[in-house]
Amino acid sequence: MAEKKPFVLRLDTELLKKVEKWASDEFRSTNGQLEWIITEALKKAGRYKDKDSPG
């Protein structure tokens, strides 16, 4: 499992409520949902490389 580094993230209250609702709908924690959103955005932008992928 990859090492996780904690950091503070400030979000608009309404934005956080929407993320919390989305996380709840998908049975994830808020933190897990934010990790998933960021990972998907990085993949879409071509900036995410899976450590297990060759090359």
Summary of the structure (lengths in Angstrom):
residues: 55
radius of gyration: 13.3
end to end distance: 20.4
largest distance: 41.0
contacts: 83
relative contact order: 0.11
helix: 51%
strand: 0%
